């Protein structure tokens, strides 16, 4: 870890007694918990695989929504694996766009061409996106990697 660092303590949660401690990006990258782990690699690989599949679907069917969704998924996978903080924004946008295209019928039009088995894929991907987004926003390791903060349960009287 870098010798000089900055710790900024957040408010104490009354129910859990935890507080967020913000650190510098250098400190987060140098810490052993600041490395990408298996769940993040799996999330990135699934985003990349579905992104490639959607880009291939665009080349096959020509729907622009497939190209945009595939490009966003590939960008999400790349930023997750290189530990860029904007990855959380892309992952959240991915879930919102998936929900939007499913509700408005953009995905349904594509699925009517592809077949009924793909509707299970769409449902599974929505569930995967929601669960992975929950992990990326609430997990201790993703918070250190992407938001440069960790949850501390140590008692401090200064706050």
C-alpha positions as CSV (number, residue, x, y, z in Angstrom):
1,X,0.0,0.0,0.0
2,X,1.2,3.5,-0.6
3,X,2.8,5.1,2.5
4,X,0.7,8.2,2.4
5,X,-3.0,7.9,2.1
6,X,-6.2,9.6,2.9
7,X,-9.0,8.2,4.9
8,X,-12.4,9.9,4.9
9,X,-14.9,8.5,7.3
10,X,-18.6,8.6,6.5
11,X,-21.6,8.6,8.8
12,X,-22.1,5.7,11.2
13,X,-25.1,3.5,10.4
14,X,-27.2,3.3,13.5
15,X,-28.6,-0.2,12.8
16,X,-25.4,-2.0,11.8
17,X,-22.7,0.2,13.4
18,X,-20.8,0.3,10.0
19,X,-19.5,3.3,8.2
20,X,-18.0,3.8,4.8
21,X,-14.3,4.8,4.8
22,X,-13.2,6.4,1.5
23,X,-9.6,5.8,0.4
24,X,-7.5,7.0,-2.6
25,X,-7.7,5.0,-5.8
26,X,-4.0,4.1,-5.4
27,X,-4.7,2.6,-1.9
28,X,-7.7,0.6,-3.2
29,X,-5.6,-0.8,-6.1
30,X,-2.7,-1.7,-3.9
31,X,-4.8,-3.6,-1.3
32,X,-5.2,-7.4,-1.8
33,X,-9.0,-6.9,-1.8
34,X,-8.7,-4.4,-4.6
35,X,-8.0,-7.1,-7.2
36,X,-10.6,-8.5,-9.5
37,X,-12.0,-11.8,-8.1
38,X,-13.8,-14.8,-9.6
39,X,-17.4,-13.4,-9.4
40,X,-16.4,-10.2,-11.1
41,X,-14.6,-12.2,-13.8
42,X,-17.6,-14.4,-14.3
43,X,-19.9,-11.3,-14.5
44,X,-17.6,-9.7,-17.0
45,X,-17.4,-12.9,-19.1
46,X,-21.2,-13.3,-19.2
47,X,-21.6,-9.6,-20.2
48,X,-19.0,-10.1,-22.9
49,X,-20.5,-13.3,-24.2
50,X,-24.0,-11.9,-24.4
51,X,-22.6,-8.7,-26.0
52,X,-20.9,-10.8,-28.7
53,X,-24.1,-12.7,-29.2
54,X,-26.1,-9.5,-29.6
55,X,-23.7,-8.0,-32.1
56,X,-23.9,-11.2,-34.0
57,X,-27.7,-10.9,-33.9
58,X,-27.4,-7.4,-35.3
59,X,-25.3,-8.6,-38.2
60,X,-27.9,-11.4,-38.8
61,X,-31.2,-9.4,-38.3
62,X,-30.2,-5.8,-38.5
63,X,-32.0,-4.5,-35.4
64,X,-30.1,-1.4,-34.1
65,X,-31.2,-2.2,-30.5
66,X,-29.2,-5.4,-30.7
67,X,-26.1,-3.4,-31.8
68,X,-26.5,-0.8,-29.0
69,X,-27.2,-3.5,-26.3
70,X,-24.2,-5.6,-27.5
71,X,-21.9,-2.6,-27.5
72,X,-23.0,-1.6,-24.0
73,X,-22.5,-5.1,-22.7
74,X,-19.0,-5.3,-24.3
75,X,-18.1,-1.9,-22.8
76,X,-19.5,-3.0,-19.4
77,X,-17.4,-6.2,-19.5
78,X,-14.2,-4.3,-20.5
79,X,-14.6,-1.7,-17.8
80,X,-15.4,-4.3,-15.1
81,X,-12.3,-6.2,-15.9
82,X,-9.9,-3.2,-16.0
83,X,-11.4,-1.9,-12.7
84,X,-12.7,1.4,-14.1
85,X,-15.2,3.1,-11.7
86,X,-17.6,3.9,-14.6
87,X,-18.3,0.2,-14.9
88,X,-21.0,0.5,-12.2
89,X,-22.8,3.1,-14.4
90,X,-22.6,0.9,-17.4
91,X,-23.9,-2.1,-15.5
92,X,-26.8,-0.1,-14.2
93,X,-27.5,1.3,-17.7
94,X,-27.4,-2.3,-19.0
95,X,-30.1,-3.4,-16.6
96,X,-32.3,-0.4,-17.3
97,X,-32.0,-0.8,-21.1
98,X,-32.7,-4.5,-20.9
99,X,-35.9,-3.8,-18.9
100,X,-36.9,-1.0,-21.3
101,X,-36.5,-3.1,-24.4
102,X,-38.3,-6.0,-22.8
103,X,-41.3,-3.9,-21.6
104,X,-41.6,-1.8,-24.8
105,X,-41.4,-4.8,-27.1
106,X,-38.0,-4.2,-28.7
107,X,-36.7,-7.5,-27.3
108,X,-39.9,-9.2,-28.0
109,X,-39.8,-8.4,-31.7
110,X,-36.3,-9.9,-31.8
111,X,-37.4,-12.9,-29.9
112,X,-40.3,-13.6,-32.2
113,X,-37.7,-14.0,-35.0
114,X,-35.3,-16.1,-32.9
115,X,-37.7,-18.5,-31.2
116,X,-39.3,-19.3,-27.9
117,X,-36.1,-20.5,-26.2
118,X,-34.6,-17.1,-26.3
119,X,-37.4,-15.7,-24.1
120,X,-36.0,-17.8,-21.3
121,X,-32.6,-16.4,-22.1
122,X,-34.0,-12.8,-21.8
123,X,-35.6,-13.6,-18.5
124,X,-32.5,-15.3,-17.2
125,X,-30.4,-12.3,-18.3
126,X,-32.6,-9.8,-16.6
127,X,-32.4,-11.8,-13.4
128,X,-28.6,-12.1,-13.8
129,X,-28.3,-8.4,-14.4
130,X,-30.3,-7.5,-11.3
131,X,-28.3,-9.9,-9.1
132,X,-24.9,-8.8,-10.5
133,X,-25.9,-5.2,-10.1
134,X,-26.9,-5.8,-6.5
135,X,-23.5,-7.5,-5.9
136,X,-21.6,-4.7,-7.6
137,X,-23.3,-2.0,-5.5
138,X,-23.4,-3.8,-2.2
139,X,-20.4,-6.1,-2.1
140,X,-17.4,-5.1,-0.1
141,X,-14.8,-6.0,-2.7
142,X,-16.6,-4.2,-5.6
143,X,-17.0,-1.1,-3.4
144,X,-13.3,-1.1,-2.8
145,X,-12.4,-1.7,-6.5
146,X,-14.9,0.6,-8.2
147,X,-15.9,3.2,-5.5
148,X,-12.7,3.3,-3.5
149,X,-14.3,2.7,-0.2
150,X,-14.7,0.0,2.4
151,X,-17.1,-0.8,5.2
152,X,-15.7,-0.4,8.6
153,X,-17.2,-1.7,11.8
154,X,-14.6,-0.2,14.1
155,X,-15.9,2.1,16.8
156,X,-14.8,5.8,16.2
157,X,-15.8,8.6,18.6
158,X,-14.7,11.4,16.3
159,X,-17.8,11.3,14.1
